[in-house]
Structures are given as C-alpha cells and as structure tokens.
Amino acid sequence: MTLPNNHKLILIVEDELAIADSISYALRTDGFTPRHVALGQEALDAMRAGGEVPALIVLDVGLPDMNGFEVCRQLRQFCNVPVIFLTARSDEIDRIVGLEIGADDYVTKPFSPRELVARIRVVLRRLTPPPVTAARFEVRDLEARILFRGQLLDLTRYEYLLLKVLIEHPGHVLSRAQLMDWVWADAADTLDRTVDAHIKSLRAKLRSIDPATDPIQTHRGMGYSLSPT
C-alpha cells in the first residue's frame, strides 16, 4: 500500500486547463506544490511509476479518457493516497458512489478554489492522529496503517478511520450517528448505510487474516463495538 511521502505535493487530474490553473494558483498561494495531468491514465501511470508520492489527489470525474470513478477504483488497488473528487454532477447517487469507492471528499462544480484548498487541509489533518494501540491491533500513524495479528490491513481511507475510531473505544458501543460524525465529518451527505457497508468490508478483511475471529460486534438497534480482548 503506497502512502504519501510529501505533505506539500498535490496531484491535480483535470482536463480543463482553466480549472487546473485556478486550483494550482490557490495551492501555490497556500504553500502547496501542485502537479497537473489531464488524463486518468496519466495519473495512474505516474502513481505506479513510484518516486515522489503526492499527499492528496484532486480528481475530476469527467475525464476524456476514462471515468474518474474508475481511476479511483484502480488507484485503490495499490495506493491509499487521499482523493477529492471534482464533478459537475450533483446527484446523490454519484456522491455515494464516489465516497463508497474510497474518496475522501466530493466537490461539485462550480466551486471556490480557496474552499477546495481548505477541504484539502481538513483531509490532510486526519492523516496525523495520535498513536493508539488496543486489542490485537497495532496502529502506526506515521505510516497511516493498521496491523491485525501482525499482518498489514490493506484499507481504504474511510475503513482506516472507522477501524481506528473503534480501536480508540474498545468495548464501547458506538452508534451509527457517532461514527458518521467522527469518520465522515466532512461528507455531510453520506447515508447511515455507509457505516454498515464499511463494517461489512472491514469484517471481510479481518476474517481473511483470522477466519475464526470477529472482533467487531453488532448491537442491534444500537451500533457497533470492538471487542477489548
């Protein structure tokens, strides 16, 4: 799982040059270093090539060579760098799809470049939480990763944040509303069922390491908890 090694570099994947230029200007003004590519395949090739990994990717959905959702799906197969989608589509289903496949935020055009930079900073702040250990898990926040029974879990950004919240409150029942507030604070339009979907995917990944163990407990009508033992 590739993780950011440069907290200043932002990759912009946008085919409209005027939009890319306005984002780049706002990023440079705020102390970031923008890098721009116009095609989804260019972004994937750049990320697979190694070298300097960006702190975050600003990804347009409507690219000329491939859908931005597909770019994100392929990206999540080998990389966990945060993604903010840019799109002219404001339908709820598009926002849900974007968030479910691993995006960290979703910005609808037209937008303010300064607001986008503020959202970038919010996402990046979540990458530096305090260290915490619990149960059979080990959280290594400098590398933004979680180990289960000594094995690295390949998690999306929201899976990571969700599991980390559960680890920080072992044995405590956390409601869907609480998990939404803590994990999806910057995605106000996300639905409650998103929590259930991410719990399901987390369980599958934990069971792939230890099929006999299910540390995430469901409390019907109440929420979820992580077994403290």
KOLLUM-931319 format. One record per residue: residue in three letters; x, y, z of N, C-alpha, C in turn. Coordinates in nm, 2 decimals. Last residue first. Layout:
<rs>
 residu   n.xx   n.yy   n.zz  ca.xx  ca.yy  ca.zz   c.xx   c.yy   c.zz
    ALA      X      Y      Z      X      Y      Z      X      Y      Z
...
</rs>
This chain:
<rs>
 residu   n.xx   n.yy   n.zz  ca.xx  ca.yy  ca.zz   c.xx   c.yy   c.zz
    THR  -1.09  -0.77   2.40  -1.00  -0.89   2.43  -0.95  -0.95   2.30
    PRO  -1.27  -0.58   2.34  -1.15  -0.54   2.40  -1.05  -0.65   2.43
    SER  -1.44  -0.57   2.03  -1.41  -0.65   2.14  -1.27  -0.61   2.21
    LEU  -1.59  -0.27   1.93  -1.48  -0.36   1.91  -1.45  -0.43   2.04
    SER  -1.93  -0.22   1.83  -1.82  -0.20   1.92  -1.71  -0.30   1.88
    TYR  -2.22  -0.04   1.69  -2.11  -0.14   1.68  -2.00  -0.11   1.79
    GLY  -2.57   0.00   1.76  -2.45   0.04   1.69  -2.34  -0.07   1.68
    MET  -2.85  -0.04   1.82  -2.76   0.05   1.90  -2.64   0.10   1.82
    GLY  -2.99  -0.22   1.68  -3.06  -0.10   1.72  -2.97   0.00   1.79
    ARG  -2.77  -0.47   1.79  -2.89  -0.44   1.71  -2.96  -0.32   1.76
    HIS  -2.45  -0.45   1.77  -2.55  -0.44   1.88  -2.68  -0.38   1.81
    THR  -2.18  -0.64   1.65  -2.30  -0.57   1.62  -2.40  -0.57   1.73
    GLN  -1.83  -0.62   1.69  -1.96  -0.67   1.74  -2.07  -0.58   1.70
    ILE  -1.53  -0.72   1.56  -1.64  -0.61   1.55  -1.77  -0.67   1.59
    PRO  -1.38  -0.95   1.57  -1.37  -0.85   1.68  -1.47  -0.74   1.68
    ASP  -1.40  -1.25   1.50  -1.48  -1.14   1.45  -1.48  -1.03   1.56
    THR  -1.21  -1.53   1.40  -1.23  -1.42   1.49  -1.31  -1.31   1.42
    ALA  -1.15  -1.73   1.22  -1.23  -1.77   1.34  -1.26  -1.65   1.43
    PRO  -1.00  -1.63   1.01  -1.14  -1.66   0.99  -1.22  -1.69   1.11
    ASP  -0.78  -1.39   1.00  -0.82  -1.48   1.10  -0.97  -1.52   1.09
    ILE  -0.76  -1.27   0.74  -0.64  -1.29   0.82  -0.67  -1.40   0.93
    SER  -1.02  -1.25   0.65  -0.92  -1.30   0.56  -0.79  -1.33   0.63
    ARG  -1.14  -1.12   0.86  -1.16  -1.26   0.85  -1.06  -1.33   0.75
    LEU  -1.07  -0.85   0.80  -1.02  -0.91   0.92  -1.03  -1.07   0.92
    LYS  -1.21  -0.82   0.56  -1.06  -0.81   0.56  -1.00  -0.87   0.68
    ALA  -1.47  -0.85   0.64  -1.42  -0.94   0.54  -1.27  -0.94   0.54
    ARG  -1.50  -0.64   0.82  -1.51  -0.78   0.87  -1.45  -0.87   0.77
    LEU  -1.48  -0.42   0.64  -1.38  -0.44   0.74  -1.38  -0.59   0.79
    SER  -1.72  -0.46   0.49  -1.59  -0.47   0.42  -1.47  -0.49   0.52
    LYS  -1.90  -0.41   0.70  -1.90  -0.54   0.63  -1.77  -0.56   0.56
    ILE  -1.84  -0.15   0.77  -1.83  -0.25   0.87  -1.82  -0.39   0.80
    HIS  -1.92  -0.02   0.53  -1.78  -0.02   0.56  -1.75  -0.13   0.67
    ALA  -2.20  -0.07   0.53  -2.12  -0.12   0.42  -1.97  -0.12   0.46
    ASP  -2.27   0.07   0.77  -2.29  -0.07   0.76  -2.20  -0.13   0.65
    VAL  -2.20   0.33   0.69  -2.14   0.27   0.80  -2.15   0.12   0.79
    THR  -2.38   0.37   0.48  -2.24   0.37   0.45  -2.16   0.31   0.56
    ARG  -2.63   0.40   0.59  -2.60   0.27   0.54  -2.45   0.26   0.50
    ASP  -2.65   0.67   0.64  -2.62   0.58   0.75  -2.57   0.45   0.70
    LEU  -2.49   0.86   0.37  -2.61   0.80   0.44  -2.56   0.70   0.55
    THR  -2.34   1.19   0.33  -2.33   1.04   0.34  -2.44   0.98   0.41
    ASP  -2.34   1.46   0.33  -2.45   1.39   0.25  -2.44   1.24   0.26
    ALA  -2.11   1.54   0.46  -2.24   1.56   0.53  -2.36   1.48   0.46
    ALA  -1.83   1.48   0.51  -1.91   1.43   0.40  -2.06   1.43   0.45
    ASP  -1.66   1.54   0.71  -1.66   1.63   0.60  -1.74   1.58   0.48
    ALA  -1.71   1.33   0.89  -1.74   1.46   0.93  -1.75   1.56   0.82
    TRP  -1.70   1.05   0.90  -1.75   1.12   0.78  -1.79   1.26   0.81
    VAL  -1.61   0.99   1.16  -1.54   0.93   1.04  -1.57   1.01   0.91
    TRP  -1.77   1.12   1.34  -1.63   1.12   1.36  -1.56   1.08   1.24
    ASP  -2.04   1.11   1.25  -1.98   1.24   1.29  -1.83   1.23   1.30
    MET  -2.07   0.83   1.21  -2.08   0.93   1.09  -2.02   1.06   1.13
    LEU  -2.04   0.74   1.47  -1.94   0.70   1.37  -1.95   0.79   1.25
    GLN  -2.28   0.85   1.58  -2.14   0.89   1.63  -2.04   0.86   1.53
    ALA  -2.47   0.72   1.42  -2.46   0.87   1.42  -2.33   0.91   1.47
    ARG  -2.44   0.45   1.49  -2.41   0.50   1.36  -2.39   0.65   1.35
    SER  -2.28   0.44   1.82  -2.39   0.44   1.73  -2.35   0.48   1.59
    LEU  -2.07   0.22   1.98  -2.08   0.35   1.91  -2.19   0.34   1.81
    VAL  -2.00   0.07   2.28  -2.10   0.07   2.17  -2.11   0.21   2.11
    HIS  -1.68  -0.02   2.38  -1.78   0.08   2.39  -1.87   0.07   2.26
    GLY  -1.47  -0.19   2.35  -1.58  -0.23   2.43  -1.69  -0.13   2.44
    PRO  -1.24   0.07   2.28  -1.26  -0.08   2.29  -1.37  -0.11   2.39
    HIS  -1.19   0.31   2.12  -1.30   0.30   2.22  -1.34   0.15   2.24
    GLU  -1.00   0.30   1.93  -0.98   0.40   2.04  -1.09   0.39   2.15
    ILE  -1.10   0.12   1.76  -0.98   0.08   1.84  -0.97   0.17   1.95
    LEU  -1.30   0.27   1.63  -1.34   0.16   1.71  -1.23   0.11   1.81
    VAL  -1.13   0.45   1.50  -1.23   0.50   1.60  -1.27   0.39   1.69
    LYS  -1.00   0.27   1.32  -0.92   0.35   1.42  -1.01   0.40   1.53
    LEU  -1.21   0.19   1.16  -1.14   0.09   1.25  -1.07   0.16   1.36
    LEU  -1.26   0.44   1.03  -1.36   0.37   1.10  -1.30   0.27   1.20
    LEU  -1.01   0.50   0.90  -1.06   0.59   1.00  -1.17   0.52   1.09
    TYR  -0.99   0.28   0.72  -0.89   0.30   0.82  -0.94   0.39   0.94
    GLU  -1.22   0.31   0.57  -1.21   0.19   0.65  -1.10   0.21   0.76
    TYR  -1.15   0.56   0.45  -1.26   0.55   0.55  -1.27   0.42   0.63
    ARG  -0.93   0.48   0.29  -0.92   0.58   0.39  -1.03   0.58   0.50
    THR  -0.91   0.12   0.28  -0.94   0.24   0.22  -0.93   0.35   0.33
    LEU  -0.64  -0.11   0.37  -0.77  -0.04   0.40  -0.78   0.08   0.31
    ASP  -0.49  -0.39   0.43  -0.50  -0.30   0.31  -0.64  -0.23   0.32
    LEU  -0.32  -0.46   0.72  -0.45  -0.45   0.66  -0.45  -0.35   0.55
    LEU  -0.04  -0.66   0.79  -0.09  -0.53   0.74  -0.23  -0.54   0.68
    GLN  -0.03  -0.87   1.07  -0.03  -0.86   0.93  -0.10  -0.72   0.89
    GLY  -0.04  -0.90   1.35   0.09  -0.88   1.29   0.09  -0.86   1.14
    ARG  -0.31  -0.90   1.40  -0.23  -1.02   1.42  -0.10  -1.02   1.35
    PHE  -0.32  -0.63   1.20  -0.41  -0.72   1.27  -0.33  -0.85   1.28
    LEU  -0.22  -0.29   1.17  -0.18  -0.43   1.16  -0.28  -0.51   1.25
    ILE  -0.27   0.00   0.98  -0.31  -0.08   1.09  -0.27  -0.22   1.07
    ARG  -0.12   0.32   0.89  -0.15   0.18   0.87  -0.19   0.11   1.00
    ALA   0.03   0.57   0.86  -0.11   0.55   0.84  -0.15   0.41   0.80
    GLU   0.28   0.60   0.94   0.27   0.54   0.81   0.12   0.52   0.78
    LEU   0.24   0.72   1.18   0.33   0.78   1.09   0.33   0.73   0.95
    ASP   0.07   0.53   1.30   0.01   0.65   1.24   0.11   0.73   1.15
    ARG   0.00   0.23   1.34   0.12   0.30   1.32   0.09   0.42   1.23
    VAL  -0.16   0.03   1.56  -0.18   0.14   1.47  -0.05   0.21   1.46
    GLU  -0.24  -0.31   1.60  -0.14  -0.21   1.61  -0.15  -0.10   1.51
    PHE  -0.47  -0.52   1.77  -0.44  -0.43   1.66  -0.31  -0.35   1.70
    ARG  -0.59  -0.67   1.96  -0.49  -0.74   1.88  -0.44  -0.65   1.76
    ALA  -0.65  -0.41   2.18  -0.68  -0.55   2.14  -0.56  -0.61   2.07
    ALA  -0.47  -0.12   2.08  -0.58  -0.18   2.16  -0.60  -0.32   2.10
    THR  -0.30   0.20   2.06  -0.30   0.05   2.04  -0.41  -0.01   2.13
    VAL  -0.21   0.50   1.90  -0.30   0.43   1.99  -0.29   0.28   1.96
    PRO  -0.09   0.83   1.83  -0.08   0.69   1.83  -0.17   0.62   1.93
    PRO  -0.31   1.09   1.69  -0.22   1.04   1.80  -0.21   0.89   1.79
    PRO  -0.32   1.15   1.33  -0.38   1.13   1.46  -0.28   1.08   1.56
    THR  -0.27   1.27   1.06  -0.17   1.28   1.17  -0.25   1.26   1.31
    LEU  -0.46   1.28   0.87  -0.35   1.18   0.85  -0.25   1.18   0.97
    ARG  -0.64   1.48   0.90  -0.68   1.35   0.95  -0.57   1.24   0.94
    ARG  -0.52   1.69   0.77  -0.51   1.69   0.91  -0.55   1.55   0.97
    LEU  -0.60   1.63   0.50  -0.46   1.60   0.54  -0.44   1.60   0.69
    VAL  -0.87   1.72   0.51  -0.84   1.58   0.48  -0.70   1.55   0.53
    VAL  -0.83   1.99   0.56  -0.91   1.91   0.65  -0.87   1.77   0.63
    ARG  -0.68   2.07   0.33  -0.62   2.08   0.46  -0.69   2.00   0.56
    ILE  -0.88   2.03   0.14  -0.76   1.96   0.13  -0.69   1.95   0.26
    ARG  -1.06   2.23   0.21  -1.10   2.09   0.22  -0.98   2.00   0.22
    ALA  -0.91   2.46   0.14  -0.94   2.44   0.28  -0.99   2.29   0.31
    VAL  -0.90   2.42  -0.13  -0.77   2.41  -0.06  -0.80   2.39   0.09
    LEU  -1.17   2.46  -0.19  -1.11   2.34  -0.22  -0.98   2.32  -0.14
    GLU  -1.19   2.73  -0.12  -1.26   2.63  -0.04  -1.21   2.49  -0.06
    ARG  -1.03   2.84  -0.32  -0.99   2.85  -0.18  -1.06   2.76  -0.09
    PRO  -1.18   2.78  -0.55  -1.05   2.71  -0.53  -1.00   2.73  -0.39
    SER  -1.52   2.72  -0.53  -1.42   2.81  -0.50  -1.29   2.74  -0.48
    PHE  -1.70   2.57  -0.81  -1.65   2.57  -0.67  -1.55   2.68  -0.65
    PRO  -1.98   2.46  -1.01  -1.86   2.54  -0.99  -1.82   2.55  -0.84
    LYS  -1.88   2.12  -0.91  -1.85   2.24  -0.99  -1.98   2.32  -1.01
    THR  -1.86   1.98  -0.59  -1.93   2.00  -0.71  -1.90   2.13  -0.78
    VAL  -1.65   1.75  -0.43  -1.67   1.89  -0.46  -1.74   1.91  -0.59
    TYR  -1.59   1.53  -0.19  -1.66   1.53  -0.32  -1.70   1.68  -0.34
    ASP  -1.35   1.32  -0.02  -1.44   1.43  -0.02  -1.49   1.44  -0.17
    ASP  -1.23   1.07  -0.03  -1.23   1.14   0.10  -1.32   1.26   0.10
    ALA  -1.32   0.77  -0.20  -1.28   0.91  -0.20  -1.30   0.97  -0.06
    GLY  -1.39   0.50  -0.21  -1.27   0.53  -0.13  -1.23   0.68  -0.14
    ILE  -1.63   0.42  -0.30  -1.51   0.35  -0.36  -1.38   0.41  -0.31
    GLU  -1.81   0.57  -0.15  -1.80   0.43  -0.13  -1.68   0.36  -0.19
    LEU  -1.78   0.83  -0.26  -1.74   0.80  -0.13  -1.72   0.65  -0.10
    GLY  -1.89   0.78  -0.52  -1.76   0.84  -0.50  -1.70   0.81  -0.37
    VAL  -2.15   0.69  -0.46  -2.06   0.61  -0.53  -1.91   0.65  -0.51
    ILE  -2.26   0.92  -0.34  -2.25   0.80  -0.26  -2.14   0.70  -0.33
    ARG  -2.25   1.11  -0.55  -2.17   1.13  -0.43  -2.15   1.00  -0.35
    ASP  -2.43   0.98  -0.72  -2.29   1.00  -0.76  -2.20   1.03  -0.64
    ILE  -2.66   0.99  -0.58  -2.61   0.86  -0.61  -2.46   0.87  -0.65
    GLU  -2.72   1.27  -0.58  -2.68   1.20  -0.45  -2.62   1.06  -0.48
    ASP  -2.59   1.47  -0.83  -2.68   1.37  -0.79  -2.63   1.30  -0.67
    SER  -2.42   1.65  -0.95  -2.45   1.67  -0.81  -2.55   1.57  -0.75
    ARG  -2.15   1.68  -1.17  -2.27   1.60  -1.13  -2.30   1.61  -0.99
    ALA  -1.92   1.79  -1.21  -2.03   1.88  -1.24  -2.16   1.81  -1.21
    THR  -1.65   1.73  -0.97  -1.75   1.69  -1.07  -1.86   1.79  -1.09
    LEU  -1.37   1.61  -0.81  -1.43   1.73  -0.87  -1.53   1.68  -0.97
    PHE  -1.28   1.43  -0.52  -1.34   1.43  -0.65  -1.39   1.57  -0.68
    ILE  -0.99   1.37  -0.35  -1.11   1.46  -0.35  -1.16   1.46  -0.50
    VAL  -0.82   1.11  -0.18  -0.87   1.16  -0.31  -0.99   1.25  -0.29
    PRO  -0.51   1.00  -0.02  -0.65   1.06  -0.02  -0.69   1.12  -0.16
    VAL  -0.35   0.69  -0.11  -0.34   0.84  -0.11  -0.48   0.90  -0.11
    ASN  -0.32   0.42  -0.13  -0.42   0.47  -0.03  -0.41   0.63  -0.01
    CYS  -0.29   0.19  -0.39  -0.25   0.31  -0.33  -0.36   0.37  -0.24
    PHE  -0.38  -0.03  -0.53  -0.24  -0.03  -0.50  -0.19   0.09  -0.42
    GLN  -0.65  -0.01  -0.56  -0.59  -0.14  -0.57  -0.44  -0.14  -0.52
    ARG  -0.71   0.26  -0.58  -0.73   0.19  -0.45  -0.68   0.05  -0.45
    LEU  -0.68   0.30  -0.86  -0.59   0.36  -0.76  -0.59   0.29  -0.63
    GLN  -0.91   0.18  -0.96  -0.78   0.13  -0.99  -0.67   0.18  -0.89
    ARG  -1.10   0.36  -0.85  -1.11   0.21  -0.82  -0.97   0.15  -0.85
    CYS  -1.02   0.60  -0.96  -1.02   0.59  -0.82  -1.02   0.44  -0.78
    VAL  -1.08   0.56  -1.23  -0.94   0.59  -1.19  -0.93   0.56  -1.04
    GLU  -1.35   0.52  -1.21  -1.27   0.41  -1.25  -1.12   0.43  -1.21
    PHE  -1.43   0.78  -1.15  -1.46   0.67  -1.05  -1.37   0.55  -1.08
    GLY  -1.35   0.92  -1.38  -1.28   0.94  -1.26  -1.30   0.83  -1.15
    ASN  -1.35   0.74  -1.68  -1.43   0.79  -1.58  -1.34   0.81  -1.45
    MET  -1.11   0.83  -1.94  -1.17   0.73  -1.85  -1.24   0.80  -1.74
    ASP  -1.05   1.04  -2.11  -1.01   0.90  -2.15  -1.07   0.80  -2.06
    PRO  -1.16   1.28  -2.02  -1.19   1.24  -2.16  -1.15   1.10  -2.19
    LEU  -1.33   1.29  -1.70  -1.21   1.29  -1.78  -1.24   1.24  -1.92
    GLY  -1.52   1.37  -1.48  -1.55   1.37  -1.62  -1.42   1.38  -1.71
    VAL  -1.41   1.38  -1.22  -1.49   1.26  -1.26  -1.50   1.25  -1.41
    ASP  -1.09   1.48  -1.12  -1.21   1.52  -1.19  -1.28   1.39  -1.23
    LEU  -0.92   1.49  -0.82  -0.96   1.40  -0.93  -1.09   1.44  -0.99
    VAL  -0.65   1.55  -0.64  -0.77   1.62  -0.68  -0.81   1.56  -0.81
    ILE  -0.48   1.37  -0.40  -0.51   1.38  -0.54  -0.65   1.45  -0.56
    LEU  -0.21   1.42  -0.17  -0.35   1.41  -0.20  -0.37   1.43  -0.35
    ALA   0.06   1.41  -0.15  -0.01   1.40  -0.02  -0.16   1.37  -0.05
    PRO   0.23   1.20  -0.40   0.16   1.32  -0.35   0.09   1.30  -0.22
    VAL   0.55   1.06  -0.40   0.41   1.03  -0.39   0.34   1.16  -0.34
    GLU   0.82   1.04  -0.61   0.75   1.13  -0.52   0.60   1.10  -0.52
    GLY   0.85   0.69  -0.71   0.91   0.83  -0.69   0.83   0.91  -0.59
    GLY   0.62   0.51  -0.91   0.70   0.54  -0.79   0.75   0.68  -0.78
    ALA   0.45   0.46  -1.12   0.60   0.47  -1.15   0.68   0.49  -1.03
    ARG   0.20   0.47  -1.04   0.26   0.34  -1.04   0.41   0.35  -1.06
    MET   0.14   0.74  -1.07   0.14   0.68  -0.93   0.21   0.54  -0.93
    ALA   0.16   0.77  -1.34   0.25   0.84  -1.26   0.26   0.78  -1.12
    ASP  -0.04   0.60  -1.43   0.09   0.57  -1.47   0.19   0.64  -1.38
    LEU  -0.26   0.74  -1.32  -0.24   0.61  -1.28  -0.09   0.57  -1.31
    ALA  -0.24   0.99  -1.47  -0.24   0.98  -1.32  -0.20   0.85  -1.27
    GLU  -0.28   0.90  -1.73  -0.15   0.97  -1.69  -0.13   0.96  -1.54
    GLN  -0.54   0.80  -1.72  -0.43   0.71  -1.73  -0.29   0.77  -1.70
    GLY  -0.68   1.05  -1.69  -0.68   0.95  -1.58  -0.56   0.85  -1.59
    LEU  -0.52   1.35  -1.80  -0.59   1.22  -1.82  -0.58   1.13  -1.71
    ALA  -0.37   1.57  -1.73  -0.50   1.60  -1.79  -0.58   1.47  -1.81
    VAL  -0.19   1.68  -1.44  -0.21   1.59  -1.55  -0.35   1.60  -1.60
    HIS   0.01   1.88  -1.23  -0.11   1.87  -1.31  -0.09   1.77  -1.42
    ARG   0.09   1.96  -0.90   0.13   1.89  -1.02   0.01   1.86  -1.10
    PRO   0.16   2.22  -0.66   0.07   2.14  -0.75   0.14   2.07  -0.86
    THR   0.26   2.25  -0.34   0.32   2.23  -0.47   0.23   2.15  -0.56
    PHE   0.14   2.49  -0.11   0.15   2.36  -0.16   0.22   2.36  -0.30
    GLY   0.09   2.75  -0.01   0.22   2.68   0.03   0.23   2.54  -0.02
    ASP  -0.12   2.89  -0.10  -0.13   2.84   0.03  -0.01   2.75   0.07
    THR  -0.04   2.95  -0.36  -0.06   3.07  -0.26  -0.07   3.02  -0.12
    ARG  -0.06   2.70  -0.47   0.07   2.76  -0.45   0.07   2.88  -0.35
    LEU  -0.34   2.66  -0.47  -0.25   2.57  -0.39  -0.11   2.64  -0.37
    ALA  -0.43   2.86  -0.64  -0.47   2.86  -0.50  -0.38   2.78  -0.41
    TYR  -0.30   2.78  -0.88  -0.27   2.91  -0.82  -0.31   2.91  -0.67
    SER  -0.42   2.53  -0.92  -0.28   2.54  -0.90  -0.24   2.67  -0.83
    ILE  -0.69   2.61  -0.96  -0.66   2.53  -0.85  -0.51   2.54  -0.81
    SER  -0.65   2.75  -1.20  -0.70   2.82  -1.08  -0.68   2.74  -0.96
    ASP  -0.55   2.55  -1.37  -0.47   2.67  -1.34  -0.52   2.74  -1.22
    ALA  -0.77   2.38  -1.38  -0.65   2.33  -1.33  -0.56   2.44  -1.29
    ILE  -0.95   2.54  -1.52  -0.98   2.50  -1.38  -0.85   2.45  -1.31
    ALA  -0.82   2.57  -1.76  -0.85   2.69  -1.68  -0.88   2.65  -1.54
    LEU  -0.80   2.31  -1.86  -0.68   2.38  -1.82  -0.71   2.50  -1.73
    GLU  -0.97   2.03  -1.80  -1.00   2.17  -1.83  -0.88   2.26  -1.77
    ASP  -0.89   1.78  -1.70  -0.87   1.81  -1.84  -0.90   1.95  -1.88
    GLU  -0.72   1.69  -1.41  -0.83   1.77  -1.46  -0.80   1.81  -1.60
    VAL  -0.58   1.61  -1.13  -0.62   1.53  -1.25  -0.74   1.60  -1.31
    ILE  -0.32   1.71  -0.94  -0.45   1.76  -1.00  -0.47   1.68  -1.13
    LEU  -0.15   1.63  -0.65  -0.17   1.60  -0.79  -0.31   1.63  -0.83
    ILE   0.05   1.81  -0.43  -0.09   1.78  -0.47  -0.10   1.75  -0.61
    LEU   0.30   1.81  -0.19   0.27   1.79  -0.33   0.12   1.74  -0.35
    LYS   0.34   1.83   0.09   0.31   1.95   0.01   0.26   1.93  -0.13
    HIS   0.40   1.59   0.21   0.28   1.65   0.25   0.25   1.78   0.18
    ASN   0.52   1.31   0.07   0.54   1.46   0.06   0.41   1.53   0.09
    ASN   0.45   1.06   0.08   0.58   1.09   0.14   0.61   1.23   0.12
    PRO   0.15   0.86   0.12   0.21   0.99   0.09   0.35   1.00   0.15
    LEU   0.18   0.51   0.04   0.13   0.62   0.12   0.21   0.75   0.09
    THR   0.08   0.20  -0.10   0.16   0.32  -0.11   0.10   0.44  -0.03
    MET   0.09  -0.12   0.00   0.00   0.00   0.00   0.09   0.12   0.00
</rs>
